Amino acid sequence: MGIIMIFKKQKWKTMFLILFVGIGGLINLLLKWIFKRQRPTTYRLIEEMGYSFPSGHSMVSLIFYGMLVCLFVSNEDGLLKITSSLLIFSLVMLIGISRIYLGVHYPSDVLAGFTAGGILLTIGFTIYKVFMKMKKRNNIPKSIAGIFIKIVTLFNPFHLISNRYS
């Protein structure tokens, strides 16, 4: 998908998609390490290794497919936006249900994966929109640290208050 997006001159969308799917995978590993919940032992149709909580398939699929919809369809109107959103929602739900059906996750693992994925998707798309506004104004800092500081100051509520009184 990333290669297709690069050929279509969508390098910023590609970067954000790859970045946040990667971050989602790392956060999933961190959460699994923190909670160390064992997988269900009864009724397994396939054998999986590692910890169960949260479901990585649920979390990363929500981030990946959700980011695709946000990046490519969020500005569209009407039938395309509704249809693609419903199809993606159905696909992500089926992935979560399949993890329970296969016996490798508890329902709470899947719900936690969807929750963590939804939070990261929201953060990722918000950062993307802020970044694109900065790019449009030709106001992008030259370093990653500068970009991080700029984004943090944009989300800082005290920054808004101090601007009102200055």
N, C-alpha and C positions, 0 to 999 in steps of 0.2 A: 504494500500500500504506500509506504514511504517513497519508494522508487517512482511509482506512478505520479505521486504528488510533486516530486522534484521535477520530473519531466514536464509537468503542467505549470511549472514556475510558481509553485506554492511552498517555497522553502520555509517560511515562517510557520505556516500551518504544520508542515512536516516536523519541524523542530519541536513545536509544542506537543504534537501528538506523541512522538517518540519520547520526549522528556517526561511527560506525565504518566505514560504507560510504564516507563522505567521506574519512576518514583513510586508508582502504585505497587509494582512488584517488590521493591525494596521495603516499603512500609508494610506490605503483607508479610514478608519474611520477619521483620522486626516484631510485628504483632504475634505471629506464630511462636517466636522465641519467648516473648513475654508471657503468653498464656499457657503454652505447652499442653494443650488439650489433646488427648488421645482420640483417634478416629473411632467411629462405631465399630463394634466387633461382630455384630449380628447382621445377617442378610447383606453380604457384600457380593456384588456382581463382578467387581474388578478389585484388584489389589493396589492400594496406594501407599506410598511411604510418607513419612513426615507427620507433622501435627495437623490438626483439623481446623482450628479456630484462628482466624476467619477463613472462609473459602476464598482461595486465590482466584479460582476460575470466575466466581461471581464478581469479585472486586475488580479484577483487571478487565473482564468483558464489559462491565458497566463503564469503566473509564474509557476503554478503546472505542467502543461503539457510540457511547455518549459524546465523546469528543468529536467523532466523525460528524455526528448530527449537528453539534454546536458549531463546528468550524465551517461546514459546507451548506447547511440547510437553515441555520438560524435566521438568516436575512431574507429568506424566501417567504412568499405569502401563499396561503391557500392550500391546495390539495397536496402538493409536493411535500411541504413541511409536515402536514398532518399524517400523511401516508408513511413517510420515511420514519417519523417519530414512533408511530404505532408498530411498524415492522421491527424497528430496533428494540423497542420496549419488549415486544413479544419474544424476540430472539434472546435477549438478556434474561428474561424470566425463565425461558425454557432451559437455558444453560444452568441456572440455579436449581431448577426442579430436577434436572438430570443428575446433578451431584447428589441430591437426596435419594433419588431413585436408585442410583448405582450403589448406594450404601456407604459412600465415603465421607459424607458430611451429615451432621445434624441440621435440622431447619434453622436453628439459631446461628450456626456457622455461616449459612447462606445469607441470612438477614444481616449479620454483622458485616459480611463482605459487601453487600449492596450499600449499607450505610457508609462504610469507610470509602467505598468507591464513589458514592454520590457526593460526599464531602470533598474528596480530592478533585472530582470533576468540576464542582462548583468553583473551588479555589483556582484550578488550572484555567478554566475558561475566563474567569474574572481577570486573572493576571494577563491572559492573552489579549483581552479587550483593552486593558490599560496600556499594555505594551504597544498595541497597534495605534492607539491614540497618540502615544508619545512619538511613534514612528511617523505618523501623519504630520505632526507638528515639527518634525526633525529635531526632537528633543531627547534622543536616546543617549544615555551615558556611554562612555567609551569602554568601561570595564564591567565585568559581571557584578563586582561589589557595588559599583555605581548604580546599576540597574536594580539590585536588591534594595539599596538605600532609598532609591526613588519610589519603588513600589511600597515599601514599608511606610514612608512618609505620606503616601497617598491614602493608606488605610488607617493612619494615625488620627484618632478623633481629636486629640489635643491640637494637632496641626490645624484642623478646621476651626477650632475655638480661637486659637491665637491669631489666625488670619482675620477673624471677625472684629477683633479689638485692636488691630494694628493699623 
